[in-house]
Amino acid sequence: MKFKGRVWKYGADIDTDKIIPARYLNTSDPKELAKHCMEDEDASFASKVQKGDIIVADKNFGCGSSREHAPIAIKAAGVACVIAKSYARIFYRNSFNMGLSILESDEVHGATDSGDELEVDMDSGVITNLTKGKSFTARPVPPFMQELIKAGGLMESIKKRG
Amino acid sequence: MKPMTITEKILAKHAGVKEVTPGELINAKIDIALGNDITAPIAISEFRKAGAKKVFNKNKVVLVPDHFTPNKDIKSAEQVKILREFAKEQKLTYFFDGGEVGVEHALLPEKGIVVPGDLVIGADSHTCTYGALGAFSTGVGSTDLAAVMITGELWFKVPESMKFVFKGKLNKWVSGKDLILHVIGDVGVDGALYRSMEFTGKPIEKLSIDSRMAMCNMAIEAGAKSGIIAPDAITKEYMNKRAQRPFKFYESDADAVYAEVREYDCAKIEPTVACPHLPENTKKVSQLKNITIDQVIIGSCTNGRLEDLKVAAKILKGQKVAKYVRLIVIPATPFIYNEAMKLGYFDIFLKAGAVISPPTCGPCLGGHMGILAAGERSVATTNRNFVGRMGDPKSEVYLTNPAVAAASAIKGRIAHPDEVSK
């Protein structure tokens, strides 16, 4: 799978309260959650984000709560994938389970600005900054997680097991 | 057999294998699976979408709608209704509502629902609290919870362990909360990412279960998968009165392998504050001058237990909360509420001018029962001080132990307990 998108760049330790504040967790409706995505970090994000955009972040993205509402809000907002230096572990697990594409790269954050256009090849892990003309390779997705994705997420893999 | 840590031993046992190695992927049987009013609705929806009809074991799926209780609005009432109807349909043994509900991570140990040696998962990041009883417990998301509700099993990557060795004697007013804030200040909010944090040393062996729970509760704030303390005579005494099932003590082998070992001299650890907006921004209380406050919260799954209310009552006895400051005390469970009332703490709190809230997570996550306006500042015995955590994105939260919180309520600024109590 290959796609192009415009970058929204954020810093380190973007916590789940920034991704979707708990004051909106009285619902799990993806459309409602998307309206408030990233609100406490960047109040303009939810109104300006376009389908296919890409979030690029520094280390420890998604730290804090276990709320699956965080990857749900990002996906429902139209974001095609997140590229960060590292992820908090529950967010990482949740993303694979519910089908938000995430990649890990040490280099992309430092070499990218908000508004840049990236091309991402999910199969090879090659990330190209088309605006700056530079290419990077994401850390490979562990084989077990690849199998989960192939199965269509955790619930599908369970159904297949019977 | 190869030497293993307590965490590796519990995981091996539940995976049905003799030994496990960090990095290895295992499928393990779950003793208790927990959900709350925020995370369980999605899990229940996934459960139904998968075509499942019955939970794997009605004694092992626990639902605690504690976050927005008493229901703060129509939407949150609808969420709890989903849990209540599911609990009825599945005849769940452990569903807590109305006057029985308490903050999940205070309630489950108190009721003896989780026991030493267990493997517990919860769709709540602070599920790591039960490491205080010598259980492996970790937070997961709603889909993971749904998978466990159906199969009773879940995959795990065996974490590396990190050992934190405490030495010396605790200073006055220093509790488990200060030790864990000190550690997070040292390693950072991702300093233990994916790892298990094992807390050891003589001072830990002397800590009460309440203080041990405050420590393990915040392992997630260092990015850890779990926190754990070897069970001992104190654990045994706590469990004997409560355990709903037989339990087993595990301990790390003397030659077990750790990714890292850190030592702390407790003589150097003072009452500690995590300043906005990350739990790693720690300072000694004595370093903070004239930080005026608008609100104080004493409660939560970190510090809403009886020991916490006891020290707050000791400091607040005969004192008044500063003018223009709101003090909100939130006993974490109905049992703690009742005990605090019988012990006379409520008289002390009310005379001081405090509000006593029913058990709830409430303001800790900016839900209700004590939300901050723009520009306001709260001291809280809770576990997170992220931007907007307790209300407006322009408000601030300072994390402390209950003694510092009580002293600060009296002074109207962040204060050392020695300033108001000798």
Interface residues (C-beta under 8 A of the other chain):
Chain A: D13 D15 D17 K18 P21 A22 R23 L25 N26 T27 S28 E39 D40 E41 K59 N60 C63 G64 S65 S66 R67 E68 H69 I72 S86 A88 R89 I90 R93 N94 N97 M98 F144 G153 L154 M155 I158 K159 R161
Chain B: L25 I38 T39 P41 I42 S45 E46 K49 A50 G51 H67 F68 K72 D73 K75 S76 Q79 G122 A123 D124 S125 T127 G139 V140 G141 S142 T143 D144 A146 A147 I150 T151 W155 V189 D190 L193 Y194 I220 G223 K225 L278 L365 G366 G367 R384 F386 V387 G388 R389 G391 P393
